[in-house]
């Protein structure tokens, strides 16, 4: 369970009950907030990338593949017309500097489209996944 409390000034404190981990969200500057923390839409985009990496990590662990050191960049693009929402999410995976066989690369890249967050987001949210392999 996650417990949350609106503390005012467009901020929400969130606590992950099982672990005790906490985060505070803040509205972005372009939507009347201070932008001093993750916005709810930042967390949505972050969740997508973290979910893909987790699914890839499960496959990698089960098949003896080391993905440690993978770095990820996430950029969300809000729509410019209609209701305020995420229109696109760009996720770039900078893969570790070691050899990965072609078959493993293909499987890992396909995992991006099988994560629960990807499958949950509305089809109108365009999701771009880029994998930058060093070898």
C-alpha positions in Angstrom: 0.0 0.0 0.0 1.1 3.6 -0.6 -0.2 6.3 1.7 -0.3 9.9 0.6 -0.9 13.2 2.1 -1.5 16.6 0.4 0.6 19.0 2.3 -0.4 22.1 0.4 1.3 24.3 -2.1 0.8 21.7 -4.8 2.9 19.1 -3.0 2.0 15.5 -2.0 4.0 13.3 0.4 4.0 9.6 -0.6 5.0 6.8 1.6 5.5 3.2 0.4 4.2 1.4 3.5 6.0 -2.0 3.1 9.5 -0.4 2.8 9.0 3.0 4.5 10.5 4.8 1.4 9.2 8.3 0.9 9.0 10.8 -2.0 7.3 14.1 -2.4 5.8 15.3 -5.6 5.6 18.9 -6.7 3.7 20.5 -9.6 6.0 21.6 -12.4 6.8 25.3 -12.9 4.8 25.3 -16.1 1.7 24.2 -14.2 1.8 26.6 -11.2 4.2 24.6 -9.1 7.8 25.2 -7.8 9.3 22.3 -9.7 11.3 21.3 -6.7 10.7 17.6 -7.0 9.3 15.0 -9.3 6.0 15.9 -10.8 3.3 13.2 -11.1 3.9 13.0 -14.8 7.7 12.8 -14.2 7.0 9.7 -12.1 4.8 8.2 -14.8 7.7 8.5 -17.3 10.2 7.3 -14.8 7.9 4.3 -14.0 8.0 3.3 -17.6 11.8 3.3 -17.9 12.2 1.6 -14.5 9.7 -1.1 -15.4 11.4 -1.9 -18.7 14.8 -2.1 -17.0 13.3 -4.3 -14.3 11.8 -6.7 -16.9 15.1 -6.7 -18.7 16.9 -7.3 -15.4 14.7 -10.3 -14.6 15.5 -11.9 -18.0 19.2 -11.1 -17.7 19.5 -12.6 -14.2 17.7 -15.7 -15.3 20.1 -16.1 -18.3 23.4 -15.1 -16.7 23.6 -11.7 -18.4 25.2 -8.7 -16.6 23.2 -5.5 -17.2 24.8 -3.6 -14.3 25.9 -0.2 -15.3 23.1 0.4 -17.8 22.2 4.1 -17.7 18.8 5.4 -18.7 17.6 8.9 -19.9 13.9 9.7 -19.9 12.3 12.7 -21.4 8.5 13.3 -21.4 6.7 15.6 -23.8 3.4 17.1 -22.8 0.7 17.7 -25.3 0.3 21.3 -26.5 -3.4 21.1 -27.2 -6.4 19.6 -25.5 -6.3 18.4 -22.0 -2.9 18.5 -20.2 -1.4 15.0 -20.5 1.8 13.2 -21.6 1.9 12.9 -25.4 5.3 11.2 -25.8 7.9 9.5 -23.7 11.5 9.0 -24.9 13.6 6.4 -23.1 17.2 5.9 -24.1 19.2 3.0 -22.7 23.0 3.4 -22.6 24.0 -0.2 -22.4 27.2 -1.3 -20.6 30.4 -1.5 -22.5 30.7 -5.2 -23.0 29.7 -7.8 -25.6 26.1 -8.8 -26.1 25.3 -11.4 -28.7 22.8 -10.2 -31.4 20.1 -12.6 -30.2 20.4 -11.2 -26.6 20.2 -7.6 -27.9 17.0 -8.4 -29.8 15.3 -10.1 -26.9 16.3 -7.4 -24.5 15.0 -4.7 -26.8 11.7 -6.6 -27.3 11.2 -6.6 -23.5 10.5 -2.9 -23.7 7.1 -3.6 -25.2 6.2 -6.3 -22.6 6.5 -4.3 -19.3 3.3 -3.8 -17.3 3.6 0.0 -17.4 4.0 0.1 -21.2 1.0 -2.1 -21.5 -1.0 0.0 -19.1 -0.4 3.4 -20.7 -3.0 4.6 -23.2 -2.0 3.9 -26.8 -2.2 7.7 -27.4 1.0 8.0 -25.3 3.7 7.5 -27.9 6.6 5.6 -26.4 10.1 5.6 -28.0 12.7 3.2 -26.8 16.3 3.6 -28.0 19.1 1.2 -27.1 22.7 2.4 -27.5 25.0 -0.6 -27.6 28.7 -0.1 -27.1 29.9 -3.1 -29.1 
